[in-house]
Amino acid sequence: MMNVICRQNCRVPYCEPVCPTGAITNQTNTVYVESDTCIGCGICRDVCRAFSYDKALEQKSVDWLMGKA
């Protein structure tokens, strides 16, 4: 299942290149996570909170990313 992470308010979606499973994709200025592929490592959350403009993943849990919440 694809979940919208954010509408990409940052110039570069920092979360996309760090995902070890490639579960994060950027399509038409919206960033999605494929919850079936996500392993719940949380790297995307850490990178988003540290480097992104809008901190979109700050309030989202790892369970949410994995489609469990």
C-alpha positions in Angstrom: 0.0 0.0 0.0 1.3 3.5 -0.9 1.1 6.1 1.8 1.7 9.8 1.2 4.6 11.0 3.4 4.5 14.6 2.3 3.8 16.9 -0.6 7.6 17.6 -0.9 8.0 21.1 0.4 11.8 20.6 0.5 13.9 21.1 -2.6 15.3 17.6 -2.4 13.4 14.7 -0.7 16.2 13.6 1.6 14.3 10.6 2.7 14.3 9.0 -0.7 18.0 8.2 -1.3 18.6 6.9 2.2 15.9 4.2 2.2 17.7 0.8 2.1 14.8 -1.0 0.5 13.8 1.6 -2.0 10.3 1.9 -0.4 10.2 5.7 -0.8 9.4 7.2 -4.2 9.0 10.8 -5.4 6.1 11.2 -7.9 4.9 14.5 -9.2 6.1 16.4 -6.1 4.6 14.0 -3.6 6.7 11.5 -1.6 5.2 8.1 -1.0 6.3 5.1 1.1 5.4 1.6 -0.1 4.4 0.1 3.3 4.7 -3.5 2.0 8.4 -2.9 1.2 9.2 -0.7 4.3 11.2 -2.6 7.0 10.7 0.1 9.6 14.3 1.1 10.1 13.3 4.8 10.7 16.3 6.2 8.7 13.9 8.3 6.6 12.3 9.8 9.7 15.8 10.7 11.1 16.9 12.3 7.8 13.6 14.2 7.4 13.7 15.6 10.9 17.4 16.6 10.5 17.5 18.1 7.0 14.0 18.7 5.5 12.3 22.1 5.4 8.9 21.0 6.8 9.7 18.0 9.0 6.8 16.0 7.5 7.8 12.7 9.1 8.3 14.1 12.6 4.7 13.1 13.8 4.5 9.9 11.8 5.5 6.6 13.6 7.5 3.8 12.1 4.3 1.6 12.5 2.5 4.2 10.3 5.2 3.9 7.6 4.9 0.1 7.6 1.1 0.3 7.3 0.4 -1.1 10.8 -1.1 2.1 12.3 
